[in-house]
Amino acid sequence: MQNRRSVQGDAITFCINPVTLAADFNRAVATEIAKALLSKANFYDIKPFNKAQPLDYSFPLSDQELLIYLSDFCEVFTGFNLTGNTYPEWLTFSRVYAHTRFVLAVTNPSYTRLEDIPTDKAIGTRFISAADLRLVSHLQSLPENQRLQRFPFFNNQILVEKLLDGTVEGIVIWEPALLSALKGNPKAASVQVISTGNFQAPVIQFGMALRAKDTYLRTLLDQAIDSLVKDGTIDRLMEQYGIPGKAGAVEEARQQTSNTLVTALVVGLLIALFLVGSGWRKLRARTRV
């Protein structure tokens, strides 16, 4: 492994999977980030050994493949799912630039939340997706007589088809996939999104992956993402490319600020308690003398 970089002059090379549903959106975000850094965006379309499923955000990629791409073909991997995955220590990640969600879709107008679906009916998921794994855990936490049947399917396209033909009563699906699958479908009007009730559907967060040693580049990416979120560019691109959700960095910054304030208050309280306790001990010592 030569571990060489593909940086050339003022250009940043981004790896991207061209067949995921959000590929055009992620490409546009990377282009705007490069512009914000007064750089040019070059793209390397990856060709993973395992193909991505239709209407999906994820793509199967081994750690070895990822290392080769980031060592020999690009500096940054864009459109990376930063939610709930375990990655090797040699990787680092940018701030989140977009949040998307899973939703519960049904065709029966009498349902308003997950708990309205009768327990003798089935609910569909994409097999081993973030929502599928969480739904399994949720159903197992319920009494047996309150558990819906779960039907996992191989991809989101099939999932929507099974909802429309009545095979399942509802589906938990990545929202951009649902909208894309229903676009132009004459049965789309019968589909409605309802509350997931006591089931907390996962949120998928997109960011960029790069090697841990590229800390300076990561700092630049974070600054650019923050700027694009604040000026509304990310929201505009999400609307333009049909990706429902919201820009993620502003909310993330607020959460970090909130956590910092809470930490400061706790530390201040502990210091105050220590000082009060110390003063009380000194006073008692003087009283004894």
Secondary structure, DSSP 8 states (H G I E B T S, - for coil): -------BTTEEEEEE-TTSTTHHHHHHHHHHHHHHTT-EEEEEE---SS---TT-S-----HHHHHHHHHHT-SEEEEEE-SS----TTEEE----EEEEEEEEES-TT--BGGGS-TTSEEEEETTSHHHHHHHHHHHTS-GGG--EEEEESSHHHHHHHHHTTSSSEEEEEHHHHHHHHTT-TTGGG-EEEB-TTS---EEEEEEEEETT-HHHHHHHHHHHHHHHHTTHHHHHHHHTT--SB-SHHHHHHHHHHHHHHHHHHHHHHHHHHHHHHHHHHHHHHHH-
